[in-house]
Amino acid sequence: MSKQWASSDGSFKRQVSKFQEIISADHPIFKPAKGRYWLYVSLACPWAHRTLITRALKGLTSVIGVSVVHWHLDTKGWRFLPADEGSLEKAKRENLYKSKVGGIRSTLSDKSSPEGDIPNDSARLFVDGTFDPNERAQRLSDLYYKADPEYNARFTVPVLWDTKLKTIVSNESAQIIRVLNSGVFDKFAGDETIGLDLVPSELESQIDEFNSWVYDNINNGVYKTGFAENAEIYEKEVVNVFQHLDKVEAILKQRYEVLKSRYQSLDEVLSRYFTVGEQLTEADVRLYTTIVRFDPVYVQHFKCNLNSIRDGYPFIHLWLRNLYWNYDAFRYTTDFDHIKLHYTRSHSRINPLGITPLGPSPDIRSLRD
């Protein structure tokens, strides 16, 4: 970890996003349109993963295209893969930009494969990453500098890009998913739209309250644990993560027991088994992207090893598997290869040898285990 990520006491500090505009019919500049906006993401990044799940749940894959950076984050930041005109035409012809993950094939696998012989500079198109068909950028930083030539912070994903004005609308994931959920693109979705509202007004305050402590103590908590630069801070942060996982476990246990008393079949229970209320909401999306990475990466790489989800948290584990196996928007945007390779190969300060562990096996267990 670079020292720019840590304060003087060795604790992790997350960067505040600079670009935070919205898209709406009333906005003077950024108005909704089909094909105008583009997502740049990393499949490894939990913050970018939120936007992919929301885009898929809202039926917006034909409305907003996607490009995926290479899983390896080097000293210059995120990079795209090069592509010739034939590759660009093939991607356009096969609508690869409009898939749930921009054409990356390994998302169709339920487990990661041994990748010890894959070098960090591997350039397998539609496996390690994709290209930028809009600006032909080589690096994500190229887009940041195009939007703001004086930009001087880290080049983070996700990025919501305006292809018309050639600028960044937002690089704040929480804001992007609210924009995607707002309904401003629904009329362009056609048959894809399912009328799902991830932040219904009657649950909004509960969702916001749940998100607030989950973000600080779990989503960001694993980073504060993994990037801690002294033992005292690490021990404080890792205990805090598990205290809040205990809190989620208690919430889901109570929900399960209430639902089980009402419905006879497990399928009926699972169709209502969520963190806030009895419908899928933004709270589930935001928690999922951390929990699905927990056993494959955070247990060993970030030293969050007081327990695992699969062995220590039966109700969170059931909730996780329900989302993964019963909702394509979760399953087909989760790429265990990108997740494991990114963390173990990019954080040389944490894992200097760059060896990627083979386990756990499987990356995610079946729903009926």
N, C-alpha and C positions, 0 to 999 in steps of 0.2 A: 504493500500500500504506500502510495506517495504521501509525504508529510502534509501535502495540501489537503488531504482528506481528514487530518487529525488536528485537534487543538493542542496547545502546549502541554496539557496534562495527559495526552495519549488517547483521548476519547474521539470517537468517530463523529464527524459533523456533516450532515447532508446539505448539499447545495440547494439554494432557493432557485426555482425556475424563473428565468427572465421573461419569456414570452407567455403571456396569459390572456390572449384575446378569445372571444367566443364567436360562434357563427349563428346568426339569426336573421330573420327577414327584416328586422328593424335595425340591424347593424349597418352603419354607413359604408363599410368596406367589405366585410366578410359575410356574404349572403349565401344561403344554401343553394347548391346546384349539383347535378349528377356529373361525376367525373372531374370536378374542379379540384377536389381535395385528395390528399395522398398521405398515407401513414408510413413512416420509416420506423422500423422496430428492430429489436434484437429478440430472438426466441428464448434467449437465456435470461433476459431481464424481467423480473416480476412486475415492474412498473409498466413496461411496454406490453407485457402479456395481458394486463387488464384491458387495454384498448382493443386487442385482437378478440378477446372473448366478447366484449361488449359489441363490437362491430358485427361479429357473427350472430350473437343473440338477437340483435336488432334487424337482421336481414339486410345488412348494408354492404355485403361483399361485392355486389355489382355497382355500387355507388361510389365507394372509396377504395382505391387500389392500395397495394402494399408492396414495399420493398424490405428485404431482410438483410441486415448487415452480417458480416462474417462473425462466427462465434468467438474468435480470438480478439481480445482487446489489447492492442499493443501500445507502445509508448506514444503513438500519434493518435490514438483513439480508434473509433469504429471505422471499418472500411467496407466498401462494396466490392463485388467481384467484377472483373472486366467482362464485356460482352461484345461480340461482333454483331453486324446487322442481321445476320441469320438468326442469332439467338433472340434478338429483340423482336423480330417478326414472328418467330415461333411462340414466344411468350404471349404476344398479342393475339395470335391466331388461336391458341389453346386457352386463352383467358386465364393464364397463370397468375396475373396480377390480381385477379378477382377471386382467387381461391381464399380459403380461410387464412392461409399463411403465405400467400404470394408464390406458391409453387414448390415450396420445400417438401421433399418427399418423405423424410424420416419421421414426420409427425404422424404418419399412418402406422407407425410401429408402437407397440405397447411396452417396449423395453429398449434400453440402450444396448449397443453392441460394443464389444471390445475394440477400442480405437487407439491402442498403444502405438501403432505404426503410422498413424495419421499425423503429419507434421503441422505445426501451427500456421504455416503458409500454404496449406492445402487450398486448392482453388476449384473444388468440384461444384460447378454451377448447379443450382437448385438442390444442393446437398449442404454445402458449407455456408451458402448465402446466395443472394441474388444481386442484381445490378440496379442502378438508378436510371429508369427510362426517361425521366423528365429533364434533368440537368446534366446527365451523364457524369455525375459526381464520382470521384474516386474515393472520397472520404466523407463521412457525415459532417466533418468540420467545414467542407466546401459549402454546404447548405447554410450553416450558421454564419459564415462570413458573407455569403450572398445576401442573407437577411440583415446582417449588421456587420459591416467591415471592421468595426471597433470591438467586436465581441471578445471578451477576455476571460471566460469561465470554461468549465468542462463541457464537452460536447456530448450531451446525454440523449438517450432515447426514453420514451417515444418522441417523435416529432410529427406534428400535424402540419402539412405543407399546403400552401395555396399555389397550384400550378399556373393559375392565371396571372397573379401578381408576383410570383416567384419569391415568396417570403414565408416565414414561419408564422402560423397562427398561434400555436401553443406548443410548449414542450413540458407542460404539467399534466401528468397522467390523470390525476383526479378531476381536473377540469375537462380534459378531452373526453373522458367517459361520460361526464354529465352532458356535454355537447352532443355526443352520439345518441344518448338516451333521450334527449330533449324532444324528439319528434320532428325536428326541422328537416330531416332527410327522409322521413317515412313515405312521403308521396312519390319519391323516386325509386323506392325499393320494389314496387310492383308486387309480384306474387311472393317474394321473399318475406315481406313484412308479416309479423305475427301479432302485432299490437301489444307486445310486452313492454311494460313500464317497470324499470328496475328501481325507480325511486317514487313509488306511489305516494301521494300527498299524505295519506293517513298513516304511513310508516316513516315518513321522511325524518322526523325528529329522532326516532329510534335508530334509524340507519346512521344518521350523523353521529349520534352518541356512541354507537357500537364502533363505527369506523375510527373515531377519534382515539380511543384507547388501543384498538387493534393496531392502528398505524404506528403509534409511538412505541408500543411495547412488544409487538410481534413482527409486523412488516419491517419496520426499521430496527426493531430490537435485535434481530438476528445479525444485522450488519454492525450494530454497536457492539455486539458480542464478538463477532469474527474479526473485526478490524481494531479491537482494543489493543493498545500497545503496552499495557502493563497488567500484571496479574490481578491487582486489586480492582481495576475497572472491569476486566473480563469477568471476574467472579460475581461482581454486582450485577452486571448486565445479563449473564446467562441465567442466574437465579430469577431475575425479573421476567425473562422470556417464559420460563416454565411456570411461574406463578400465574401469568396471564393465559397460558395454554390451559392451565387448570381451570381458569375462569370460563373459557370457551367450552371446555369439556362439561362443566357443570350446567351451562346453559343448554347445550345440546342433549345432555342426559335428561334434563327435565322435559324438553320438547319431545324427545322420543317416548318417554313414559306416558305423557299426556296423549300423544297420538296413538300409541299402542293400546291405550285403554278405550279408544274410540273405534279403531279400525282393526279388522281381523287379519288382513293380509299385509305382508311386508311391503308389497308394491304400493298399496294405498298409503301406508305410513311414509314411504320414501318420497312419494309425490308431493308431500307437504312438509318434508323434513329439511328446514332451512334455519339460518341463524336468527333472522328477524321476521316474525310473522310466519305464515304458512304458504309463502310463495317465494320464488327465486328473486333475490334483490341484489343491488349493488354491494351490499355487505358480504354476500357469499362470493361474489367475483373478487373483491379486494382481499379477502382472507385466503381464498383458494390458491392464489399464485404464490403465496409463501408456503402454505401447507404442502402443496404438491412437490415443492423443492426440499422439504425439510429432511426426509429420510435419505434421498439420493445425494444431497449436497451439504445441508447445514449441520447435520449431525457430526460428520467428520471434518469437513473443510472449515466450518466456522466454530467447531468445538462445542456445538450445542448438543452435548452427548449425555445429559442427565437422564434422558430417555429418548425413545423414538415414538413417532406417531403410531406406527403399526403395533407396537408392543405395549405402549403405555397409555394410549388415549383411545379406547374403543369407540366412543361416540363421535369424536372428530374423525377417526379412521373410516367409520361408516359413512359419515357426511361427505368426506373426500371422495370415496369410491363411488358414491351415488352420483355426484356431479360428473366425475370422469367417465363412468361407464354409461350413464343415461342421458348425457347431453353432449352432442357432437361439438358444440362450441367450446367446451372445455377440453374434451379428449383430443380433438384434431388441431388444437393450437398449443398443445403441450408436447415439446420436443425434448426428450430426455438426453439425446446425444448433444444437442446444443447446450443444454443446461449443465451437464457434467463436464463437458470439454471446456466451456467458457470459464467456469469458476476455477477449475483445477489447473488450467493452462495460463490464465490471464493474471492471476494474483500471485506473482512470483515471490513476493515478500512472505506470503503465507505458505505457499507450496513451491519452494525453490526448484525442486527436481522436476516439477511438471508431470508427475505420474498421476494418472486418473484411476481411482479405485474402480474395481469391477462391480462391487456391490452397491446397494443391497440388491438381492435377487428375489423376486422381480422388482423393478422400479416401483410398480404399484400392483397391489394384489387384486385379485378378482373380487367382484362385489359379493359373491356368495361364500367366500372363505370364512 
